[in-house]
Amino acid sequence: MSVEVFTLGGWDIQKDGRSLFTGNRRSHKSLELLKYFMANRGKRLSPDNIVENLWDDADLVDSKNTLRTQIFRLRQILQEEKLLDKNGSGDTPFSLVFDSGFYIFNVGKDCTVDTDAFERNIKEADLKQLDDPNLAIRLYEQAVHLYKGAFLAESPNCEWTFPLHTHYDRLYVQSLLRLFKLLKAQGRHSEIVEYFEQAVCHEPLEESLHLCFLEALLAQNEYSVALSHYNYITERMCRELSVKPSSAMKSIYRRITAGEQNVHRADLSDLSKNFTQCDDPEGALYCDLEYFRIIYNLEERRRIRGGRNAFLGLATISGAGNELFPGRIEAACQGLKQILEDSLRRGDVFTQWNQYQMILLLTDTKQEGLMLIGSRIQKRFDTQVGKGFLTVIMEFKSFSDIPSHYLEQINR
């Protein structure tokens, strides 16, 4: 008799290929107890800890008596299926004994548990990565195939399952990344794509897996597919997790957009066409903070080399405390962004520092002109955005007058 226990992606016990518990109307508490014992097999479990983890004491008149009743029912269920003998131990797939105030549940040699095989394959693969990469690939593949989803996926709200859910989820992602690394070293990029398409069902927003997938697409010159996927996943991560593209994602985006241009030798006319401005050339340039740092470094180098000075500005939205709720601030930031684009000159650059502030970088501007610029921005903001509730405070300093620790913070 062979018994298989499945816990990844759902719960089932199969004896000689026949499902014993799927769709079964057994006692809910008894099956919950069996899952708990299976997850903690080999451990000494006190009655108090079992009750605390499985059932709310407030719902039980006599928690210990309830536990004894459920233990009795569980023994009956397992004995009916010949998974446990009457003494709770012996040469059967399961054993359940009470010793010195603790319950101990174990599985026998004729019983296999998917999580045991999952972890065993990963450990063996980890040891073989350097010595025998082909064997390591096969072992990682076996582990990946065993992972059908989250641990006890039908019980997502049980607190006691959460650490195990996190543990097996982490092992799954790690094994995939190591598998992808070995496949990439052998140029087996199409296999990475296939495994990713299976894995994304379980880990839809794991950035590291998406990066490997995009790398594999680039290796196969699938630029249009890579760009479509990049746009899809970054938009979804922003919408669902409020996460902007990381530096790694931005880096691979630059490689994607380069696309087939890398295959051909460029000439100056080609480059001119590709670098044609798509934004308004008359207004200031709005960019993300990473690009702002690059421009700032460039201007600082110019200042040191040629004595040319530049100014750093800070626009801070301010108002009564009860007026600074998120919806109003977000709208105010959008309004300030448009005002800065219209009020600053071509060649000036600005970016958003936080939800209340914008940083400005002004070049070819004289000290006496800063007050006029700041006043113009404040008036437009008061009229178009603030309307008596919010205002914007403008500050300017020359690069040469800014404390070094402040510049280091911007450039971090």
Summary of the structure (lengths in Angstrom):
residues: 412
radius of gyration: 31.3
end to end distance: 63.4
largest distance: 94.7
contacts: 1170
relative contact order: 0.06
helix: 57%
strand: 15%
